[in-house]
Amino acid sequence: MLGTIYVVCFLAGLGLALLRGALAMFGADTHPDVHLDTDVGGDADGGSPGGGLINLTVLSTFITVFGGAGALMHYSFKAEAGTGLGVAVAAAFALSLLMALLLRKIVSSTQAGSEPTCVTGLTAEVITPIPAGGLGEIAYVAKGARYVAPAREKGGGAVDKSAAVVIVESAGATCVVEMK
């Protein structure tokens, strides 16, 4: 009976992974709105492979490894029920954790923004006047692309529209500029 459960788990987990892969190839939404609060990974969106430690990809990995390791222990090594179950659970937890960490690493490295923030030393044009002590907006070219950012004048003065300024520092997302 236990051997049958292992095989069913292995096939179900493998089937889920293959189904999600096939649906993703055709552009189908394979990320249902599942929200799990976990102490280990924070808020995890079930559809976000790298959002938290628990998601559908990790769960299918757990089920597949549990079934595969359990079946291997049961049929190949003729292990006792407790030993086989222990090895299956340990292997499933270990590989699922590895999968979760790998997915988190992949997703976090691919979600880095490509938009530069306030590149010091660049000349920019004021496109929305900067009032005294307030914020305006500048446009500048970096890496061959044009960017727009909020800006304030370093000394707190006003800067008219179309004035050329130099970005001297950044304060968060705001560029600090001086007249050129």
Helices and strands as residue ranges (DSSP letters): H 2-25, E 35-38, E 42-45, H 56-71, I 72-76, H 81-110, E 123-128, E 136-142, E 145-153, E 164-171, E 174-179
